[in-house]
Amino acid sequence: MQKKYNTWEDWAKAYYGQLVGCTIKEFKIEDNSQVDDGYTDDQFPVFVLEKKGYKDIKISVSQDEEGNGSGFLFIEENKWWLTQITKMVGDI
């Protein structure tokens, strides 16, 4: 039986909370071109995560819960990107 949640935030904490403690093991692009429905993007960013005592899990970055196309992750406070920009344009 599926658990009922009072709010979206409760659901999100349970759903995304399962990722806490996982480590990114691999990043890849999955080509979904064999499924050509004319609506979706062909390539999805994918992360493979590992956690001791659990099977590896795969996270596909989608624009919505239906998988209607690849999505975008905002990587905040990204020091690597800041150093790359600084190298290109100088200290801001």
N, C-alpha and C positions, 0 to 999 in steps of 0.2 A: 504494500500500500504506500502510495506517495505521501510524503509529509506535506502538511499545509503550512504556509508562512503568512504571517500577518502583514509584512511589508516587503517591498522589493529589496530593501537593505538587508533584511533578515535572510532572504533567499541568496543574495549576492555574497554575504559573509559566509554562508554555508558552502556555496558553490565554489567561489574563488578561494576561500579559506583552506580548501584541501591542498592548495599549492604551497602553503607555508612549509618551509623546511626542505623543499625540493631544490635541486641543483640543475642548472641547464647543462645537459650532456652534449647536445648537438643542435645546430641550426641548419636548416636546409630549405630549399624552395621545392614544393611539390607541384608537379605539372598535372593539372586536371583536364588537359585538353581532350582526353578520350571521352569525356562527358561534355559534348558540345550541344548545349541546349539553346545557344544563342543569347543567353542572358547573363551568364556568369563570367568572371575573369578566369583565365586559365591557370594562373599561378598563385599559390598561397604561401606566405611565410609560415614556417613550421618550426616549433621548438620541441625537442625531446627532453623530458625532465626525468631525473632519477631521485629516488629517496630510499634510504636503507630500509629493507624489510618490505618493500612494495615493488610491484612491476613498474617498468618505465611507462610514462604517459606522454602523449603527444598533444601539443597545443597548436591548433591551426588558427591563424589570425584572419578572421572573417569580418566583413562589414556588418553582419547581422547574424542572428541565431539560426537562420535558415541556410546559411552558406551561399548567399547570392553574389559573392565576389570577395576578393581578398581585401584585407583591411590594413590599418595603420596603428602602430603602437607609439604613443608619445613616451620617449625616454627622457625623463626630467632629471635635471642636475647632472647632465652627461658631461663629465670632465674630459673624456676622450674627444668628443666633438668640439668642445670649447678650445682645446689645444690645437686641433686641426684648423679651425677658423682663425685662431690667433696666428698660426704659421702663415696662413694665406693672406691675411689683411693687416697683420701687425697688431700690436697691443691696442685695445679699444679704450 
